Amino acid sequence: MKQHFAPIESLQMESMEGKEAHIRGWVYRKRTSGGMCFMVIRDSTDIMQVAVKKDKVSESDFSAAEKALIESAVEIKGTVKKDARAPNGFEMVASEIKVTHSAHAFPIAKDNSPEFLLDIRHLWVRSREITATMKIKGTMLEGVREYFKQEGYYETTPPIIVSGAVEGGSTLFEMNYFGKKAFLSQSAQLYLEALIFSLGKVYSITPSFRAEKSRTLRHLAEYWHVEAEAAHADLADMLSLEEGLISHVCHKAATDRAKELKFLGRDPAEMIKIVPPFERLKYDEAIGILQKKKSEIKWGDDLGTEDERVLTAERTVPIFITHYPKAIKAFYMKEDPDNPKLVKNNDCLAPEGYGEIIGGSQREEDVDKLIARLKEDGADVSAYEWYLDLRRYGSVPHSGFGLGMERLVRWVCKLEHIRDAIPFPRVMNRSHP
């Protein structure tokens, strides 16, 4: 019969005191002292100290334990006992140990540079920090799907290879598509807009690509994009949907991943406090606040990273900035009927200085206004004929938004750099491994 191996996490409780169990995993740390070998073993759930005593195991087992290097794969049988000196307060006293793979000398040490760790990311993803982050991220993605389902949205699968820009041609990754020019998608938005005319309310979770030559703490060339579009929805409807989504996902992470959040330095209680409604500030108000704080920003400038930090540094809940100048926003955003210089859009800024995590807007439903905006931007209108058809056949008011998943994860997990919110980051100077 196949041996049952217990998850390490399941052994670290009072009820396991004195009980025998089998574990398997990898050697995380090790030290030897005389007739004792202390090994910290990790699996996907947690770490546990194992005491290998020379007089408690066979000679061959003790020799194997002594020789096993970091990241060697092991299977261990032993008895669980409480020990305040051990990580997490529990230890296993081994009775049998089997080294199923003897690792080479592991190249990662205590004080490696960030660049070196990026060079060997395929090994660094085993770190406890990235492991905790990926668990939280997976749970947050579950929360995204839960929320959209309860709100009556359908998940869809728009294309990644596209023929035109959504956010501006300068950030497109161009590719040769069977002899024709094509691009990697910046956003699924236009395709989601097409789908609202049959499904009503839709969303997608897809990779998006931006060829931005940015070396910042919050930019990636490839990231995961949560996007939604809804027919018969205005800007107010989207604001409500966005704050509901963020709140649900934060609560999901706090409830299901409290241990991992604490390990990364985030108090789960802080996430439970993320509840609607979020404060709404119009762009004009935001500019006034920044100027009072001695910023050199002028009306008509887009908010930069430092501006967003200033607006959110002392906040604990996200805020919305709405009604930006039309001249600095995308062609598809609806003009504000009360002020044609503005558009009916919003950015959602995470608190504590983490900055923008969502961009959304009411979409322009008038085909003639869309064509005029495209021409103003110098775009090839013919490339958008299919998109313009959406306004020629059954056009209705509609709205949508895009959320950068890694930006949301970075804030929730209190990460310094966005590259640690994704297993294999793609940035301006890195496409390997």
N, C-alpha and C positions, 0 to 999 in steps of 0.2 A: 504494500500500500504506500502511496506517495506521502512523504513526510509533510505534516502541517507546520508551517512556519508562522509564528505570530508577528503581527506588526509591532515594532518597538513601542510605538505610542500606547498600545493596549496593555503593556506590562507595567506602566508607570502609574500604578494606583494601589491603594492600601490592600485591596482584595487579592492582589497577586503576591503579597508577602509570603515567602516560603514555598511558593509553587514552582514546579519545573516547567520549562518552556524551551522551544527551539526558535532561534532567530537566524536570519541571514542578511548580509549586507556587505558593506565595504569598510575597511579600516580607515577611520577618520583621523585618529591620533593614537600614539602608542608610546609607552615608556616601560623600561625593564629595570627591575631592582632586585638583585640576588635571585631568589627562587620565586619571584613574582613578576608577572607581565600584565600591565594594565593596558587594555585596548579600549578605545572609544569606537563603537561601531555605529554606522549610520545606515538607515534605509530611507525609503521615501517619506516615512512618517515622522522620524525624529532620530535622536542619538541616544546611545546608552553605554555606560561604562561596563566592561566585562573584566573581571579579575580572573586571570589564568594562573593558578597556583601549582607549582611543580609537584606537590604531593597530592593534588586532587585530579590530575589528568595523566594520561600515559606519557612516557618519555618522548615518543614521536610527536604527540600533540603539542607538548610544551616546546619542543624544538621548532615545530612549524610556526607556532605563535611568535617565538623569538625572531625568526627569520622573515616573517611577513612584513612587507613594507607598506607605507601609506597607499591606499586605494587597492590593496589586495582584496579579493572577494573571499568571504568566509561564511561558513555555516557553524553555528554554535548551539550546544545544548547546555543548560545550566539551571540554577535555582535563583529566583529573584529575591532580593532583600533590600530593605530600606538602608540608605547610607547618605547622610546629609552632605558628605564631602563629594559625592558623585554628581555629575551633571543631572539636573532634574530630580535629584534626591533618591534615585534607585540605581542598584547595581545588580549585575548577574554574576554569580560565581560559576565558572565553567566546569563542566564535567567531561565534555568532549568538544574538540574544535577541529574543523576541517578547513584547510585552505584550498578553495576550489580554483583560484587563480593567483599566482604570485606576480604582483605588479612590478614593473621597472621602477627606478627611482623617480618619484613624482616631481615634476619641474616647478610646481608652485610652492613658494615659501611665504613667510609672514609679511614681508615688506616689498613685494613686487610692485612695479609701477603700473598705473592704469593702462598704459599702452601695451605693456607686456601681457597683461591679463586679457586685453582685447585680442592680441595675437593668438592666444591659446584659449579663446572663448569656449571652444568645444570641451575643454576640461574645466574651465572656471564656472560653467553653468552648474557644476556639482556643488558649488558653494552654498552654504546655508542661507545666505542673504538672497541669492537669486532663486533658490528653491522656494523660500517663503514667498517671495514676490510673485513667482509664477503660480503658486497655489492661490494666492489672493486674486491674481488676474483672472484665472480660470473661473473662480467663484463669482467674480464681478461680471464676467461674460454670461454666466448662467443667470445672474440677476437681470442683465439687459434683456435676455430672451423672455424671462418670466414677466417682466414689466410690460413689454410690448404685447405679449399674448393676452394679458389681462386687459389691455387697452384696445384689443380687437385689431391689432396690426398683423399683417402677413409677412413672414420672412421671405425674401426673394434673392435671386442670384444674378445680379447684373454683370456685364462683361468687364474684364480688366484691360483688354486691348480695345482702344477707341480711336476715333478719327479726328477729334477736336478737343479744344481746351475748355475747362470749366472755370479755372481760377487764374487764367492768364498764360499766354504762350511761352513766357520766359522760363517757366518752371516745368516744362514738359520734357519727359524722357522720350526721345524719338527712336523708332525702330523700323527696320525693313520688314514689311509684312508681305511676303511673296512678291517682292518687286514694287510694292506700293508703300507710301509713307503712312505710318501709324504711330500711336503713342501708348504709353502705359497710363492707366487711368489716374487722374488727380482726385476724382470724386465720382461716385455712382449717381449723383443727384439727377442728372438729366434723364437717365434711364428709369430711375424711380418715379420721376414725374410722369413718364409715359405709362407706368404701371398703375397709377392711381385711377386712371380712367376705366379700368376693369376691376381693380381690387379695392379701391377706395383709400385704404390706409396701409402703407407698406414700409418695410425697413430692410436694411442689409448690413452685414458685417463683412467687410472686404478689405484687402490691402489697397492702399493708395500710395501714389508716388509723387514726390515733389523734388525737382532738380534745383533746389535752393542751395546756393553756396553759403551756407550758414554754419558757423561753428558756435552754437549756443547750447545751453543746458536743456533746451526744450524742442530742438528740431531733429527730425529724422528724415532721411530720403525715402524710406519705406516704413509705413506705419499702418496700424489697423484702425479702420474708419467705421464708426457706427453712424448710419445715416437713416433718416426717416422723412417721408413725405405723406401728406394727407390732403385729400380733396375737401373742399368746403371749409377749410381751416384758415383762420387769420393769424396775425402775429401773436395776439393774446393767447390763442389756443396753443401755439408752439411753446410759448414761455411756460405755460402750465404743464405741458408734456415734458419739457426739458427738466424742470425742477422736480417733477415727480420721478423721472427716471434716475436722476442723480441721487435723490433721497433714497429710493428703493435699493439702488446698487450699494450705496454706503452702508445702509442697514444690513444688507445681505452679507457684506464683508465683515462687519462688526459682529454679527451673530455667528457666522459659520467659520470665520478665520481669526477669531480673537487672539489665539496663541501666536499666530504668525505676525499679526499686526503689532502685538506687544514686543515680539522679538526685533522688529524693525524700528521700534521706538514710537509707534503710534498708539495712543490710548483708544481702545474701541469705543469708549463712551463719547469721545469727540465726534465719531461718525454717527452715533445714534442721535446727536443733536442737529444733524443736517436734515431739516424739515422745511417744507414750503410754508408760506411763500418766501422767495428770495427778494431782497431789495432790488428795485428797478431804478436805475439812474439814466437819464437821457444823456446823449453825447455832450450836449451843451453844458449840462451840470458837471459832468466829469472833467471837461476842460477847465471850468471855473475852479473846481477843487484843486486840480493840478497846478494851475497858475498861482493859487493862493499858497501852495507849498513850494513856490519858487521854481517850478518847471518852466522851461523855455518853449513848451509846446504852444502852437497857435491853432486857432479854429481852422479846420480843414486838413490838419495833419492826422494821420492814423496814430492810434495809441501804440507806443513801442513797449518793449519788455520792461523797461524801467518805469514807464508810466503805469503799467498794469501792476507792477510790484508796489508802487506807492499807494495805489487805490485799494489794494487788498492786504497789505502787510499786517494790519492790525485787526483784520476781520477773521471770523471763525466759520463763516458760512458763505457760500458763493454769492455773487451779485451779478445782475444783468446790466449791461450798457446797451442802450437802444438808440435808434434814429441817428445813424451816422450820416455824414455828407455823401450825397450820391456820387460825387466825383471820385471818391476813393474806394467805392464798392463795386461789386460785380454787376454785369449787365442784366442779370435775371432778377435783381431785387426790385420790389415794387416801390414806385415813387410814393412818397407821403402826400396824400391829397391836400393836407393842411399846409404843407411847405414843400414845394417841388424841388428844393435844394437837398432834401433829405430822403432817405429810404426807410422802409418799415423793416428794420433788421435788428438783430441783437447779437452780442457776444456775451457768453457766460464766463466770468472770471473766477477761478478757484481762489479760496482765501490763502492767507499766510504768504502771499507774494508769488504763488505758483503760476498765476496768469491764465490766459485764455485756454479753455477746454472745449468750448462749443461755439460754432458760428451758425446762425440761422437767419431766416427771413421769410416774409410773405413774398411769394413769387409774382412776377409781372404776368398777368394773363392776357394782356392786349398785344396782338401780334405786331401791329405797327410800331408800338413803343419799343418792343424787343428789337425789331429790325433797326430802328433809329439808334438804339444803344450799341448794337453790334457795330454799326458803321462808325459811330463815334470812337469806338475802341480800335478801329482799323482791322476788324476781324473779317474773315472770308465768310460772308453770309451764306454762300451756297453750301458750306460744310454743315450748317445748322438747319437746312431745309426740313429734315426729318423732325427736328425739335420744334420748329415753327409750326409744323403741321398740328402739333398738340394744341395750339391756340386757334387753329382754323376749324377744328372739328370737335366741338363740344367743350370749349374752354370754360373753366370755372375758377373762382378764387381758390388758391391752395398755398400751402406753406410747408417748410421743412427745415431740417438742420443737419449738421454733421458734428460728431463728437470724436475727438482724437483719443482713442482708448489708452494709449501710453501716457498721454498727459494726465488723464484722470487717475491712472494707476500711480503715476509719479507723486501726485498730491496725496492720495490716500495712504501710500506707503512711505511718505516722507523721504523720497529719494532725492539725492543731490542732482543726479543727471538722468535724463530721459532714457539714455542708452541702457540703463539697468532695468527698464520696464519692458524689455523685449529680449528674447534669448540671444539672437544674433543680430546686433544693431547694424544698420546700413546708414552711414553718414558720408559726408562729402569725400573723405579720404579713406573710406574703408568699405570693401565688399567681400572681405575674407575674414574668418572662414565661413 
